[in-house]
Amino acid sequence: MTRAVAYYRVSTQRQGRSGLGIEAQRTAVARFAEAEGMIILQEFTEIETGKGADALDRRPQLTAALARARQLKCPVVVAKLDRLSRDVAFIAGLMVQRVPFIVAELGADADPFMLHLYAALAEKERRMISERTKAALASRKTTGMKLGNPSNAADAAANGRKISVDEADRFAQTVLPIIASIQRSGIASLRGLAIALNNRGVRTARGGRWQVSNVRNILARQSPANLLL
């Protein structure tokens, strides 16, 4: 039976005292371990007190989990990738610690490269949401200041469309490697790809679940020379 240690994290003392979040993580890890024939030897729970905790010296429980995993020569299991961090650089730093990480939500076959891709995708999604919000506010401000000027209104609309296209292209370049990985596993249909993306916890650019049309649109943005379907 495969051995592992588990790591749980909540972001506030209040969550830690109440158990909110911790039990959900523990349940997810326990179900994953049972399905994979894995035994959890030890659990480490991190309760953060504020922002700026994406550094190992501010994560004593994660540091302890890494040390224990090295000693036992086993992986560290987390419920979701964001329980390690929401920062790509921090995730990349963990990948060089020579300790395997398993994310229950993504499955045992998600290797370090895929974990890095998922982290990059999540970070890009947050950045895109921020950019869309700023662009919308700027467009409204411009339209309000130049009210009644068709030329300015048209320019604002054109700029908004360009931003949307650029965002879609950037999102596609991030998610296409994940789709390629799924295709290499033998899943070829658009519906199958949508199901696989949803099962892996990947969200669309708008944060929703994947449908056939979403997958088709993403695949349409890759170079014909690189099409796998």
N, CA, C and O of each residue as an XYZ file, in Angstrom:
916
protein
N       0.845     -1.202      0.000
C       0.000      0.000      0.000
C       0.879      1.250      0.000
O       1.828      1.349      0.778
N       0.559      2.193     -0.870
C       1.331      3.432     -0.972
C       1.149      4.289      0.276
O       0.037      4.444      0.781
N       2.252      4.839      0.762
C       2.202      5.704      1.942
C       2.253      7.167      1.516
O       2.775      7.492      0.449
N       1.714      8.038      2.348
C       1.740      9.471      2.047
C       1.492     10.257      3.326
O       1.008      9.720      4.322
N       1.835     11.542      3.276
C       1.443     12.465      4.342
C       0.484     13.479      3.725
O       0.563     13.771      2.532
N      -0.409     14.008      4.534
C      -1.416     14.953      4.044
C      -1.125     16.348      4.574
O      -0.646     16.521      5.694
N      -1.428     17.343      3.736
C      -1.246     18.744      4.128
C      -2.544     19.488      3.884
O      -3.100     19.443      2.787
N      -3.027     20.179      4.919
C      -4.241     20.982      4.824
C      -3.893     22.430      5.156
O      -2.982     22.696      5.939
N      -4.624     23.354      4.557
C      -4.348     24.771      4.830
C      -5.641     25.577      4.816
O      -6.487     25.415      3.937
N      -5.771     26.448      5.811
C      -6.831     27.454      5.810
C      -6.165     28.810      5.978
O      -5.040     28.907      6.468
N      -6.871     29.851      5.565
C      -6.235     31.165      5.455
C      -6.451     32.086      6.647
O      -5.847     33.157      6.711
N      -7.288     31.695      7.581
C      -7.530     32.567      8.727
C      -7.610     31.748      9.998
O      -7.908     30.554      9.959
N      -7.342     32.389     11.126
C      -7.462     31.715     12.411
C      -8.906     31.307     12.676
O      -9.169     30.257     13.263
N      -9.845     32.156     12.231
C     -11.259     31.850     12.449
C     -11.642     30.544     11.777
O     -12.327     29.712     12.371
N     -11.195     30.360     10.521
C     -11.479     29.109      9.828
C     -10.850     27.944     10.563
O     -11.452     26.877     10.690
N      -9.625     28.156     11.050
C      -8.942     27.083     11.744
C      -9.663     26.668     13.012
O      -9.785     25.475     13.289
N     -10.146     27.637     13.794
C     -10.846     27.323     15.038
C     -12.172     26.625     14.766
O     -12.559     25.713     15.496
N     -12.857     27.048     13.729
C     -14.182     26.495     13.457
C     -14.126     25.181     12.702
O     -15.094     24.421     12.691
N     -12.987     24.914     12.068
C     -12.870     23.702     11.272
C     -13.382     23.862      9.864
O     -13.326     22.916      9.079
N     -13.894     25.067      9.512
C     -14.396     25.294      8.159
C     -13.262     25.137      7.160
O     -12.206     25.754      7.301
N     -13.483     24.325      6.176
C     -12.449     24.129      5.165
C     -11.564     22.941      5.463
O     -11.254     22.169      4.555
N     -11.150     22.771      6.691
C     -10.257     21.674      7.048
C     -10.942     20.328      6.856
O     -10.368     19.418      6.259
N     -12.163     20.198      7.359
C     -12.858     18.917      7.245
C     -13.150     18.565      5.793
O     -13.084     17.399      5.405
N     -13.474     19.578      4.994
C     -13.715     19.322      3.569
C     -12.443     18.815      2.900
O     -12.490     17.891      2.089
N     -11.306     19.419      3.240
C     -10.026     18.967      2.688
C      -9.695     17.555      3.162
O      -9.255     16.714      2.378
N      -9.910     17.307      4.444
C      -9.608     15.981      4.997
C     -10.474     14.909      4.335
O      -9.997     13.817      4.027
N     -11.742     15.232      4.122
C     -12.649     14.278      3.478
C     -12.214     13.983      2.048
O     -12.225     12.830      1.615
N     -11.828     15.035      1.311
C     -11.388     14.851     -0.080
C     -10.140     13.984     -0.143
O     -10.035     13.102     -0.996
N      -9.199     14.229      0.752
C      -7.960     13.443      0.774
C      -8.253     12.000      1.175
O      -7.694     11.070      0.593
N      -9.123     11.807      2.164
C      -9.454     10.457      2.626
C     -10.115      9.641      1.518
O      -9.796      8.466      1.335
N     -11.030     10.260      0.783
C     -11.699      9.554     -0.314
C     -10.708      9.201     -1.415
O     -10.749      8.106     -1.976
N      -9.819     10.140     -1.714
C      -8.808      9.881     -2.737
C      -7.897      8.744     -2.304
O      -7.602      7.844     -3.091
N      -7.446      8.783     -1.043
C      -6.544      7.749     -0.538
C      -7.201      6.372     -0.589
O      -6.563      5.384     -0.951
N      -8.470      6.317     -0.225
C      -9.185      5.039     -0.259
C      -9.293      4.513     -1.687
O      -9.099      3.322     -1.929
N      -9.602      5.393     -2.622
C      -9.748      4.980     -4.022
C      -8.424      4.525     -4.620
O      -8.397      3.638     -5.474
N      -7.324      5.131     -4.173
C      -6.010      4.823     -4.737
C      -5.252      3.764     -3.934
O      -4.117      3.428     -4.272
N      -5.866      3.242     -2.884
C      -5.178      2.263     -2.052
C      -3.992      2.868     -1.326
O      -2.919      2.268     -1.262
N      -4.187      4.048     -0.784
C      -3.108      4.811     -0.151
C      -3.396      4.960      1.336
O      -4.552      5.093      1.738
N      -2.353      4.939      2.149
C      -2.507      5.141      3.579
C      -1.860      6.460      3.983
O      -0.704      6.717      3.647
N      -2.596      7.289      4.696
C      -2.084      8.575      5.170
C      -1.433      8.353      6.536
O      -2.111      8.033      7.512
N      -0.128      8.523      6.592
C       0.619      8.254      7.816
C       0.577      9.406      8.809
O       0.627      9.189     10.020
N       0.485     10.624      8.301
C       0.512     11.785      9.191
C      -0.150     12.966      8.499
O      -0.088     13.091      7.276
N      -0.781     13.824      9.278
C      -1.441     15.011      8.746
C      -0.797     16.273      9.303
O      -0.396     16.323     10.465
N      -0.705     17.296      8.448
C      -0.151     18.590      8.842
C      -1.165     19.669      8.468
O      -1.603     19.743      7.320
N      -1.531     20.494      9.427
C      -2.545     21.527      9.207
C      -1.959     22.908      9.431
O      -1.440     23.211     10.506
N      -2.047     23.745      8.401
C      -1.514     25.113      8.448
C      -2.665     26.094      8.648
O      -3.656     26.060      7.917
N      -2.525     26.961      9.638
C      -3.507     28.026      9.850
C      -2.781     29.350      9.706
O      -2.026     29.749     10.593
N      -3.007     30.034      8.589
C      -2.310     31.289      8.306
C      -2.997     32.449      9.005
O      -4.200     32.425      9.267
N      -2.207     33.451      9.295
C      -2.733     34.595     10.036
C      -2.891     35.841      9.182
O      -3.375     36.859      9.677
N      -2.501     35.794      7.921
C      -2.635     36.979      7.075
C      -2.020     36.753      5.720
O      -1.667     35.630      5.360
N      -1.893     37.847      4.958
C      -1.345     37.767      3.614
C       0.169     37.580      3.665
O       0.796     37.709      4.717
N       0.738     37.271      2.493
C       2.185     37.168      2.388
C       2.734     35.870      2.931
O       3.889     35.815      3.354
N       1.913     34.805      2.928
C       2.361     33.539      3.492
C       2.949     32.609      2.449
O       3.218     31.447      2.752
N       3.158     33.084      1.229
C       3.739     32.245      0.193
C       5.256     32.241      0.301
O       5.954     32.714     -0.596
N       5.753     31.710      1.395
C       7.176     31.514      1.626
C       7.289     30.390      2.643
O       6.540     30.352      3.620
N       8.230     29.472      2.413
C       8.319     28.313      3.287
C       8.603     28.692      4.733
O       8.154     28.010      5.654
N       9.357     29.791      4.940
C       9.650     30.175      6.319
C       8.413     30.681      7.052
O       8.434     30.838      8.273
N       7.325     30.939      6.304
C       6.056     31.332      6.919
C       5.053     30.189      6.884
O       3.889     30.366      7.244
N       5.496     29.036      6.459
C       4.646     27.848      6.394
C       5.308     26.715      7.188
O       5.770     25.746      6.586
N       5.366     26.810      8.505
C       6.052     25.782      9.297
C       5.473     24.388      9.113
O       6.214     23.405      9.127
N       4.157     24.288      8.941
C       3.556     22.970      8.773
C       3.872     22.369      7.406
O       4.049     21.157      7.288
N       3.942     23.201      6.384
C       4.339     22.699      5.070
C       5.796     22.264      5.097
O       6.148     21.232      4.526
N       6.643     23.044      5.754
C       8.051     22.672      5.898
C       8.172     21.336      6.623
O       8.976     20.485      6.243
N       7.367     21.159      7.670
C       7.390     19.904      8.422
C       6.886     18.743      7.572
O       7.420     17.636      7.644
N       5.853     19.000      6.766
C       5.318     17.954      5.889
C       6.358     17.523      4.865
O       6.502     16.333      4.585
N       7.082     18.484      4.307
C       8.142     18.165      3.348
C       9.233     17.325      4.005
O       9.696     16.338      3.433
N       9.639     17.723      5.208
C      10.694     16.993      5.912
C      10.255     15.561      6.218
O      11.028     14.617      6.048
N       9.020     15.408      6.666
C       8.504     14.076      6.978
C       8.388     13.227      5.721
O       8.698     12.036      5.750
N       7.951     13.815      4.635
C       7.829     13.074      3.375
C       9.197     12.611      2.880
O       9.333     11.498      2.374
N      10.208     13.466      3.028
C      11.566     13.059      2.644
C      12.024     11.880      3.497
O      12.619     10.926      2.994
N      11.741     11.960      4.780
C      12.150     10.900      5.700
C      11.480      9.575      5.346
O      12.114      8.520      5.369
N      10.201      9.642      5.021
C       9.436      8.436      4.701
C       9.544      8.035      3.238
O       9.093      6.960      2.842
N      10.159      8.925      2.427
C      10.255      8.694      0.977
C       8.861      8.470      0.383
O       8.600      7.474     -0.293
N       7.977      9.433      0.659
C       6.603      9.324      0.188
C       6.113     10.691     -0.278
O       6.761     11.700      0.000
N       4.987     10.745     -0.976
C       4.463     12.031     -1.461
C       3.680     12.791     -0.400
O       3.290     12.242      0.630
N       3.463     14.075     -0.686
C       2.570     14.919      0.108
C       1.264     15.056     -0.679
O       1.280     15.405     -1.859
N       0.146     14.782     -0.026
C      -1.162     14.850     -0.684
C      -1.930     16.069     -0.180
O      -2.013     16.309      1.024
N      -2.489     16.834     -1.116
C      -3.356     17.961     -0.774
C      -4.691     17.778     -1.491
O      -4.772     17.083     -2.504
N      -5.727     18.402     -0.958
C      -7.052     18.259     -1.563
C      -7.147     18.997     -2.888
O      -7.640     18.451     -3.875
N      -6.671     20.249     -2.912
C      -6.724     21.090     -4.105
C      -5.398     21.815     -4.248
O      -4.686     22.031     -3.267
N      -5.073     22.188     -5.478
C      -3.791     22.843     -5.733
C      -3.665     24.160     -4.982
O      -2.576     24.510     -4.528
N      -4.768     24.898     -4.845
C      -4.663     26.199     -4.172
C      -4.415     26.071     -2.671
O      -4.157     27.070     -2.000
N      -4.493     24.840     -2.134
C      -4.139     24.643     -0.730
C      -2.626     24.674     -0.546
O      -2.134     24.903      0.559
N      -1.888     24.443     -1.635
C      -0.447     24.673     -1.598
C      -0.180     26.158     -1.763
O       0.506     26.774     -0.948
N      -0.731     26.724     -2.831
C      -0.565     28.152     -3.089
C      -1.379     28.539     -4.310
O      -1.768     27.687     -5.109
N      -1.634     29.842     -4.447
C      -2.238     30.385     -5.661
C      -1.184     31.089     -6.507
O      -1.508     31.703     -7.523
N       0.062     31.000     -6.094
C       1.151     31.703     -6.765
C       1.989     30.716     -7.574
O       2.478     29.724     -7.033
N       2.155     30.987     -8.871
C       2.882     30.075     -9.748
C       4.334     29.920     -9.314
O       4.868     28.811     -9.308
N       4.970     31.025     -8.952
C       6.381     30.971     -8.558
C       6.569     30.094     -7.323
O       7.542     29.347     -7.232
N       5.642     30.186     -6.378
C       5.742     29.369     -5.169
C       5.568     27.897     -5.510
O       6.300     27.046     -5.004
N       4.595     27.596     -6.372
C       4.383     26.210     -6.810
C       5.632     25.679     -7.498
O       6.053     24.550     -7.245
N       6.226     26.494     -8.372
C       7.438     26.078     -9.078
C       8.561     25.793     -8.088
O       9.326     24.845     -8.267
N       8.658     26.616     -7.042
C       9.673     26.388     -6.024
C       9.466     25.078     -5.289
O      10.432     24.394     -4.950
N       8.211     24.722     -5.041
C       7.926     23.456     -4.367
C       8.289     22.260     -5.244
O       8.682     21.209     -4.737
N       8.158     22.423     -6.551
C       8.440     21.319     -7.461
C       9.913     20.901     -7.444
O      10.244     19.784     -7.842
N      10.799     21.795     -6.985
C      12.231     21.464     -6.948
C      12.652     20.992     -5.564
O      13.848     20.868     -5.299
N      11.708     20.728     -4.684
C      12.018     20.253     -3.333
C      12.295     18.754     -3.299
O      12.622     18.200     -2.249
N      12.164     18.104     -4.448
C      12.410     16.658     -4.563
C      11.461     15.836     -3.683
O      11.807     14.759     -3.198
N      10.280     16.371     -3.499
C       9.216     15.644     -2.803
C       8.004     15.630     -3.726
O       7.533     16.694     -4.126
N       7.487     14.456     -4.074
C       6.319     14.412     -4.965
C       5.084     15.006     -4.290
O       4.851     14.809     -3.097
N       4.308     15.730     -5.074
C       3.032     16.257     -4.603
C       1.910     15.605     -5.399
O       2.005     15.442     -6.615
N       0.852     15.235     -4.695
C      -0.335     14.685     -5.342
C      -1.521     15.559     -4.964
O      -1.765     15.813     -3.784
N      -2.254     16.016     -5.966
C      -3.448     16.831     -5.738
C      -4.665     15.944     -5.960
O      -4.918     15.499     -7.080
N      -5.413     15.689     -4.900
C      -6.538     14.759     -4.979
C      -7.525     15.148     -6.068
O      -8.032     14.283     -6.783
N      -7.802     16.431     -6.200
C      -8.776     16.913     -7.181
C      -8.349     16.608     -8.610
O      -9.194     16.395     -9.479
N      -7.035     16.585     -8.858
C      -6.524     16.404    -10.219
C      -6.181     14.958    -10.541
O      -6.031     14.608    -11.712
N      -6.055     14.120     -9.532
C      -5.742     12.723     -9.774
C      -4.264     12.416     -9.642
O      -3.420     13.311     -9.696
N      -3.962     11.143     -9.468
C      -2.582     10.719     -9.218
C      -1.679     10.865    -10.431
O      -0.456     10.858    -10.290
N      -2.257     10.999    -11.624
C      -1.441     11.052    -12.841
C      -0.993     12.465    -13.206
O      -0.316     12.651    -14.217
N      -1.358     13.460    -12.402
C      -0.937     14.843    -12.684
C       0.505     15.026    -12.218
O       0.771     15.104    -11.019
N       1.434     15.092    -13.174
C       2.852     15.204    -12.842
C       3.219     16.661    -12.545
O       2.381     17.550    -12.699
N       4.479     16.919    -12.114
C       4.881     18.297    -11.791
C       4.642     19.289    -12.923
O       4.249     20.429    -12.676
N       4.877     18.861    -14.164
C       4.644     19.752    -15.297
C       3.179     20.162    -15.367
O       2.863     21.330    -15.589
N       2.280     19.186    -15.175
C       0.856     19.483    -15.233
C       0.426     20.357    -14.054
O      -0.409     21.246    -14.214
N       0.989     20.109    -12.878
C       0.654     20.939    -11.721
C       1.055     22.385    -11.965
O       0.336     23.313    -11.597
N       2.213     22.563    -12.590
C       2.669     23.920    -12.901
C       1.726     24.583    -13.905
O       1.428     25.772    -13.795
N       1.261     23.806    -14.881
C       0.326     24.338    -15.875
C      -0.997     24.749    -15.226
O      -1.537     25.816    -15.516
N      -1.505     23.895    -14.351
C      -2.757     24.223    -13.661
C      -2.601     25.490    -12.833
O      -3.496     26.334    -12.808
N      -1.458     25.625    -12.153
C      -1.216     26.825    -11.345
C      -1.161     28.060    -12.236
O      -1.722     29.104    -11.903
N      -0.473     27.929    -13.381
C      -0.374     29.056    -14.314
C      -1.747     29.421    -14.867
O      -2.067     30.598    -15.035
N      -2.550     28.403    -15.148
C      -3.898     28.639    -15.671
C      -4.754     29.387    -14.652
O      -5.468     30.326    -15.004
N      -4.680     28.968    -13.389
C      -5.468     29.625    -12.343
C      -5.024     31.067    -12.150
O      -5.850     31.964    -11.982
N      -3.709     31.285    -12.175
C      -3.195     32.646    -12.007
C      -3.606     33.527    -13.184
O      -3.975     34.687    -13.005
N      -3.538     32.962    -14.386
C      -3.921     33.734    -15.571
C      -5.415     34.055    -15.545
O      -5.828     35.141    -15.952
N      -6.213     33.117    -15.069
C      -7.658     33.361    -14.982
C      -7.945     34.530    -14.043
O      -8.782     35.381    -14.343
N      -7.247     34.567    -12.906
C      -7.455     35.676    -11.970
C      -7.020     37.000    -12.592
O      -7.672     38.028    -12.409
N      -5.896     36.962    -13.339
C      -5.401     38.182    -13.969
C      -6.354     38.657    -15.059
O      -6.582     39.857    -15.213
N      -6.912     37.709    -15.818
C      -7.840     38.070    -16.886
C      -9.110     38.697    -16.323
O      -9.641     39.651    -16.890
N      -9.593     38.161    -15.213
C     -10.778     38.741    -14.579
C     -10.493     40.172    -14.160
O     -11.322     41.063    -14.344
N      -9.300     40.384    -13.590
C      -8.914     41.733    -13.176
C      -8.810     42.666    -14.373
O      -9.258     43.812    -14.318
N      -8.208     42.165    -15.470
C      -8.050     42.995    -16.664
C      -9.398     43.330    -17.285
O      -9.617     44.453    -17.739
N     -10.305     42.352    -17.303
C     -11.635     42.610    -17.868
C     -12.376     43.663    -17.056
O     -13.056     44.531    -17.605
N     -12.233     43.570    -15.747
C     -12.896     44.549    -14.880
C     -12.351     45.948    -15.122
O     -13.112     46.908    -15.236
N     -11.019     46.058    -15.200
C     -10.399     47.362    -15.437
C     -10.781     47.914    -16.811
O     -11.054     49.106    -16.953
N     -10.799     47.032    -17.829
C     -11.144     47.473    -19.180
C     -12.591     47.955    -19.242
O     -12.896     48.951    -19.897
N     -13.481     47.236    -18.552
C     -14.892     47.631    -18.548
C     -15.077     48.985    -17.872
O     -15.836     49.829    -18.347
N     -14.375     49.182    -16.762
C     -14.475     50.463    -16.060
C     -13.920     51.601    -16.908
O     -14.490     52.691    -16.957
N     -12.783     51.328    -17.586
C     -12.178     52.354    -18.432
C     -13.086     52.691    -19.606
O     -13.213     53.853    -19.992
N     -13.727     51.649    -20.178
C     -14.626     51.869    -21.307
C     -15.834     52.705    -20.889
O     -16.263     53.602    -21.614
N     -16.370     52.399    -19.721
C     -17.520     53.164    -19.227
C     -17.130     54.614    -18.959
O     -17.887     55.543    -19.242
N     -15.936     54.783    -18.409
C     -15.469     56.136    -18.115
C     -15.301     56.936    -19.400
O     -15.703     58.097    -19.480
N     -14.692     56.289    -20.421
C     -14.483     56.963    -21.704
C     -15.811     57.321    -22.357
O     -15.996     58.429    -22.860
N     -16.736     56.354    -22.340
C     -18.047     56.591    -22.943
C     -18.790     57.700    -22.216
O     -19.469     58.514    -22.843
N     -18.664     57.733    -20.898
C     -19.344     58.757    -20.119
C     -18.778     60.135    -20.363
O     -19.522     61.115    -20.399
N     -17.468     60.225    -20.531
C     -16.823     61.515    -20.747
C     -17.098     62.055    -22.143
O     -17.160     63.268    -22.345
N     -17.265     61.140    -23.118
C     -17.446     61.552    -24.510
C     -18.846     61.209    -25.002
O     -19.038     60.886    -26.174
N     -19.801     61.280    -24.120
C     -21.164     60.898    -24.450
C     -21.671     61.669    -25.665
O     -21.538     62.891    -25.734
N     -22.252     60.946    -26.622
C     -22.807     61.583    -27.801
C     -21.827     61.655    -28.955
O     -22.179     62.127    -30.035
N     -20.589     61.188    -28.742
C     -19.585     61.191    -29.806
C     -19.488     59.778    -30.373
O     -18.851     58.920    -29.762
N     -20.102     59.514    -31.524
C     -20.118     58.166    -32.089
C     -18.720     57.622    -32.335
O     -18.480     56.427    -32.163
N     -17.798     58.484    -32.735
C     -16.442     58.034    -33.030
C     -15.774     57.460    -31.796
O     -15.183     56.381    -31.844
N     -15.871     58.195    -30.674
C     -15.261     57.721    -29.439
C     -15.930     56.446    -28.941
O     -15.257     55.541    -28.448
N     -17.239     56.375    -29.067
C     -17.959     55.177    -28.646
C     -17.518     53.974    -29.471
O     -17.334     52.879    -28.940
N     -17.349     54.189    -30.786
C     -16.910     53.105    -31.661
C     -15.500     52.657    -31.307
O     -15.201     51.463    -31.299
N     -14.627     53.634    -31.011
C     -13.255     53.293    -30.624
C     -13.238     52.472    -29.343
O     -12.494     51.498    -29.233
N     -14.055     52.864    -28.381
C     -14.108     52.135    -27.115
C     -14.581     50.703    -27.339
O     -14.049     49.764    -26.746
N     -15.590     50.544    -28.204
C     -16.102     49.206    -28.493
C     -15.045     48.355    -29.186
O     -14.886     47.175    -28.875
N     -14.314     48.968    -30.138
C     -13.265     48.244    -30.856
C     -12.153     47.820    -29.909
O     -11.646     46.701    -29.996
N     -11.776     48.716    -29.005
C     -10.736     48.377    -28.033
C     -11.187     47.242    -27.123
O     -10.400     46.363    -26.772
N     -12.454     47.271    -26.747
C     -12.982     46.209    -25.900
C     -12.940     44.865    -26.601
O     -12.614     43.848    -25.988
N     -13.276     44.859    -27.910
C     -13.232     43.606    -28.668
C     -11.809     43.094    -28.791
O     -11.572     41.891    -28.689
N     -10.848     44.007    -29.012
C      -9.450     43.600    -29.148
C      -8.943     42.982    -27.852
O      -8.243     41.969    -27.875
N      -9.292     43.587    -26.724
C      -8.882     43.045    -25.436
C      -9.457     41.645    -25.241
O      -8.765     40.748    -24.758
N     -10.726     41.456    -25.620
C     -11.369     40.154    -25.468
C     -10.676     39.097    -26.312
O     -10.459     37.977    -25.849
N     -10.326     39.441    -27.547
C      -9.638     38.500    -28.436
C      -8.268     38.147    -27.882
O      -7.888     36.976    -27.870
N      -7.528     39.139    -27.427
C      -6.195     38.889    -26.872
C      -6.276     38.002    -25.637
O      -5.459     37.097    -25.467
N      -7.253     38.255    -24.778
C      -7.425     37.442    -23.580
C      -7.748     36.000    -23.951
O      -7.212     35.065    -23.356
N      -8.628     35.823    -24.937
C      -9.012     34.483    -25.372
C      -7.815     33.732    -25.926
O      -7.658     32.539    -25.669
N      -6.967     34.418    -26.686
C      -5.770     33.783    -27.240
C      -4.812     33.356    -26.131
O      -4.258     32.258    -26.168
N      -4.622     34.237    -25.142
C      -3.718     33.905    -24.033
C      -4.259     32.730    -23.222
O      -3.504     31.849    -22.812
N      -5.562     32.724    -22.996
C      -6.168     31.628    -22.251
C      -6.017     30.315    -23.012
O      -5.710     29.280    -22.421
N      -6.234     30.361    -24.323
C      -6.114     29.154    -25.145
C      -4.712     28.578    -25.075
O      -4.552     27.362    -24.972
N      -3.693     29.426    -25.128
C      -2.312     28.953    -25.086
C      -1.987     28.296    -23.752
O      -1.087     27.459    -23.677
N      -2.703     28.663    -22.710
C      -2.477     28.047    -21.405
C      -3.189     26.708    -21.283
O      -2.635     25.762    -20.723
N      -4.411     26.616    -21.800
C      -5.202     25.407    -21.606
C      -4.936     24.342    -22.672
O      -5.206     23.163    -22.440
N      -4.413     24.737    -23.833
C      -4.166     23.759    -24.907
C      -3.219     22.633    -24.500
O      -3.467     21.488    -24.879
N      -2.132     22.899    -23.739
C      -1.277     21.780    -23.310
C      -2.021     20.770    -22.439
O      -1.726     19.576    -22.492
N      -2.975     21.232    -21.644
C      -3.763     20.318    -20.819
C      -4.659     19.463    -21.709
O      -4.793     18.259    -21.489
N      -5.270     20.085    -22.710
C      -6.102     19.333    -23.655
C      -5.256     18.314    -24.408
O      -5.689     17.183    -24.630
N      -4.045     18.716    -24.802
C      -3.151     17.794    -25.512
C      -2.823     16.588    -24.644
O      -2.762     15.463    -25.140
N      -2.611     16.813    -23.356
C      -2.325     15.713    -22.434
C      -3.508     14.753    -22.348
O      -3.327     13.536    -22.315
N      -4.714     15.306    -22.310
C      -5.918     14.472    -22.266
C      -6.059     13.677    -23.558
O      -6.416     12.499    -23.533
N      -5.779     14.324    -24.684
C      -5.866     13.635    -25.974
C      -4.877     12.474    -26.051
O      -5.190     11.421    -26.606
N      -3.684     12.671    -25.491
C      -2.680     11.599    -25.518
C      -3.110     10.393    -24.687
O      -2.619      9.283    -24.895
N      -4.022     10.612    -23.750
C      -4.516      9.493    -22.941
C      -5.575      8.684    -23.688
O      -6.044      7.662    -23.186
N      -5.953      9.139    -24.888
C      -6.888      8.386    -25.713
C      -8.261      9.004    -25.863
O      -9.120      8.440    -26.542
N      -8.485     10.147    -25.248
C      -9.782     10.828    -25.356
C      -9.733     11.782    -26.544
O      -8.917     12.703    -26.571
N     -10.600     11.563    -27.520
C     -10.520     12.340    -28.757
C     -11.745     13.205    -29.029
O     -11.634     14.230    -29.701
N     -12.912     12.809    -28.520
C     -14.129     13.560    -28.852
C     -14.198     14.863    -28.068
O     -13.623     14.986    -26.986
N     -14.908     15.825    -28.628
C     -15.085     17.106    -27.946
C     -15.814     16.928    -26.617
O     -15.467     17.558    -25.618
N     -16.818     16.071    -26.618
C     -17.565     15.829    -25.378
C     -16.669     15.173    -24.330
O     -16.713     15.525    -23.152
N     -15.857     14.217    -24.776
C     -14.942     13.553    -23.850
C     -13.927     14.514    -23.266
O     -13.598     14.441    -22.082
N     -13.430     15.418    -24.101
C     -12.474     16.419    -23.627
C     -13.126     17.348    -22.607
O     -12.511     17.696    -21.599
N     -14.371     17.749    -22.867
C     -15.081     18.627    -21.934
C     -15.260     17.945    -20.581
O     -15.056     18.561    -19.535
N     -15.642     16.676    -20.610
C     -15.828     15.924    -19.364
C     -14.513     15.809    -18.605
O     -14.473     15.982    -17.387
N     -13.428     15.514    -19.339
C     -12.118     15.362    -18.699
C     -11.646     16.671    -18.070
O     -11.103     16.667    -16.965
N     -11.847     17.777    -18.758
C     -11.455     19.083    -18.207
C     -12.245     19.391    -16.937
O     -11.686     19.883    -15.957
N     -13.538     19.103    -16.956
C     -14.365     19.337    -15.765
C     -13.928     18.444    -14.612
O     -13.878     18.883    -13.463
N     -13.609     17.183    -14.924
C     -13.169     16.255    -13.881
C     -11.847     16.678    -13.260
O     -11.587     16.391    -12.091
N     -11.015     17.357    -14.032
C      -9.717     17.807    -13.525
C      -9.807     19.149    -12.801
O      -8.807     19.652    -12.289
N     -10.983     19.713    -12.761
C     -11.150     20.972    -12.046
C     -10.751     22.200    -12.832
O     -10.658     23.292    -12.270
N     -10.509     22.041    -14.142
C     -10.156     23.184    -14.986
C     -11.433     23.947    -15.329
O     -12.451     23.337    -15.654
N     -11.385     25.262    -15.259
C     -12.543     26.086    -15.576
C     -12.344     26.816    -16.899
O     -11.217     26.989    -17.362
N     -13.440     27.235    -17.493
C     -13.359     28.030    -18.714
C     -12.846     29.423    -18.376
O     -12.655     29.756    -17.207
N     -12.625     30.230    -19.402
C     -12.106     31.584    -19.182
C     -13.039     32.411    -18.309
O     -12.593     33.335    -17.628
N     -14.314     32.092    -18.322
C     -15.296     32.818    -17.503
C     -15.594     32.110    -16.183
O     -16.507     32.493    -15.450
N     -14.808     31.070    -15.892
C     -14.966     30.383    -14.615
C     -16.061     29.339    -14.577
O     -16.428     28.867    -13.501
N     -16.598     28.963    -15.750
C     -17.682     27.991    -15.790
C     -17.205     26.587    -16.124
O     -16.004     26.328    -16.208
N     -18.161     25.686    -16.314
C     -17.848     24.310    -16.692
C     -17.752     24.206    -18.209
O     -18.371     24.981    -18.938
N     -16.970     23.244    -18.671
C     -16.722     23.084    -20.103
C     -17.893     22.402    -20.795
O     -18.450     21.421    -20.301
N     -18.247     22.947    -21.944
C     -19.216     22.340    -22.848
C     -18.500     22.062    -24.166
O     -17.381     22.525    -24.387
N     -19.157     21.303    -25.034
C     -18.561     20.971    -26.332
C     -18.164     22.232    -27.090
O     -17.094     22.283    -27.698
N     -19.012     23.238    -27.056
C     -18.727     24.477    -27.794
C     -17.477     25.176    -27.260
O     -16.715     25.753    -28.036
N     -17.258     25.131    -25.943
C     -16.062     25.749    -25.364
C     -14.798     25.068    -25.865
O     -13.829     25.729    -26.237
N     -14.818     23.739    -25.870
C     -13.646     22.986    -26.332
C     -13.389     23.266    -27.804
O     -12.244     23.463    -28.212
N     -14.455     23.284    -28.606
C     -14.310     23.555    -30.043
C     -13.674     24.926    -30.272
O     -12.801     25.075    -31.127
N     -14.109     25.915    -29.516
C     -13.559     27.266    -29.679
C     -12.085     27.327    -29.301
O     -11.300     28.006    -29.963
N     -11.707     26.619    -28.238
C     -10.301     26.601    -27.826
C      -9.445     25.927    -28.889
O      -8.386     26.440    -29.251
N      -9.896     24.782    -29.391
C      -9.127     24.052    -30.403
C      -9.000     24.862    -31.685
O      -8.006     24.738    -32.401
N      -9.993     25.687    -31.978
C      -9.953     26.507    -33.192
C      -8.862     27.564    -33.117
O      -8.480     28.135    -34.139
N      -8.359     27.829    -31.918
C      -7.338     28.867    -31.752
C      -5.918     28.325    -31.838
O      -4.961     29.093    -31.744
N      -5.764     27.011    -32.016
C      -4.416     26.491    -32.158
C      -4.050     26.377    -33.627
O      -4.917     26.320    -34.499
N      -2.773     26.345    -33.879
C      -2.273     26.266    -35.249
C      -2.722     24.970    -35.894
O      -2.654     23.923    -35.249
N      -3.183     24.991    -37.151
C      -3.601     23.767    -37.833
C      -2.520     22.698    -37.822
O      -2.822     21.505    -37.815
N      -1.263     23.121    -37.820
C      -0.163     22.158    -37.839
C      -0.064     21.389    -36.537
O       0.545     20.320    -36.486
N      -0.674     21.940    -35.459
C      -0.575     21.313    -34.153
C      -1.861     20.628    -33.714
O      -1.950     20.151    -32.582
N      -2.846     20.572    -34.582
C      -4.112     19.952    -34.225
C      -3.914     18.480    -33.914
O      -3.231     17.763    -34.645
N      -4.526     18.034    -32.807
C      -4.418     16.637    -32.417
C      -5.709     15.885    -32.694
O      -5.753     14.658    -32.607
N      -6.754     16.621    -33.025
C      -8.015     15.948    -33.327
C      -8.133     15.712    -34.823
O      -9.128     15.154    -35.284
